[in-house]
Amino acid sequence: MNPFVNIHTHHHNNIDSKDFIEIQNIDFDNIVNLDVFHFFSLGIHPWECQYSTDNELQLLSIVQHLDNSNLLAIGECGLDRACCSDFERQKNIFIKQIELSECNSKPLIIHSVRSYPDIISIRKETKAIQSWIIHGFQGNEQSAEQLLKHDDIYLSLGDVLFKNETRAKHLLQIIPSNRLFFETDIAERNIVEVYEKASLLSGITIDAFRKEIFDNFVKIFGDI
């Protein structure tokens, strides 16, 4: 049986079970404890793009950990038009992380709020080829369709399945299974609950989701 894949979580769960694969998002404050994590991501969140000295040190920290085989992705990084960080600075820091992604063949896990057109524009400008996973996607169908026009952009669903069932049903209809992930993000729920909810809303079996999403994981990260 294929494992449940939790593409993005801020909680430390299930890492000792072969039934689960999860990518733990690491805060820079917890970077000294990396040995306890199986797979993890490390990146500068757009909310943190306020202090130049801190950001430069954070970029250096990412570089220093790129040779860790358990660092699967850079992120979460991205753009957020609803936060107080200067947007041009956010773009600058995001592009620097894209450069690290491209040079080191690491996918990106992306936080995007009111910024999907910006994400698409930067994808084109940078000519990025690495996979980008838009985590916690809650956009409308038009945004989903625009993002999915670009190869190797994936959409990850989590909270929207529980908070906006009508939108979630539409998204599950239009997001191809080979471009889909599920996540728990900051929620305390288990990833199994997310798969169960998606199955209930879509009519697709949990086993089918397990196979399809695991196949996506292997396509991006390899058979690890």
URJOQUI-V802709 format. One line per field, one symbol per residue. ss: DSSP state (~ for helix, > for strand, _ for the rest). phi: phi as a letter, one per 40 degrees, with the letter a starting at -180 (. if undefined). burial: 1 if it has 9 or more other C-alpha atoms within 8 Angstrom, else 0. Layout:
ss->???
phi->???
burial->???
This chain:
ss->___>>>>>>__________>>>>>>>_~~~~~~~~~__>>>>___~~~___~~~~~~~~~~~~~~_____>>>>>>>>>>______~~~~~~~~~~~~~~~~~~__>>>>>>>__~~~~~~~~~~~_____>>>______~~~~~~~~____>>>>>__~~~~_~~~~~~~~~~__~~~>>>__>_____~~~~~~~~~~~~___~~~~~~~~~~~~~~~~___
phi->.cccbbcaabbbbgccbccbbabccbcccbccbcccccbabaaccdcccbbdcccccccccddcbcccccccacicbibacbbccdcccdccccccccccdccbfbcbbbcbbfacccccccdcccfcbccbbccfcbcccccdcccccbdgbbbbbaddcbbacccccccccbccccbbbbabfccccccccccccccccbgccccccdccccdcccccbgcb
burial->00111111111000100001111111000000000010111111111111000010011001000100001111111111000010101110111011011100011111111011001101100000011111111000101110110001111111111000101111110010001111111000001001111110110101001111111111000000
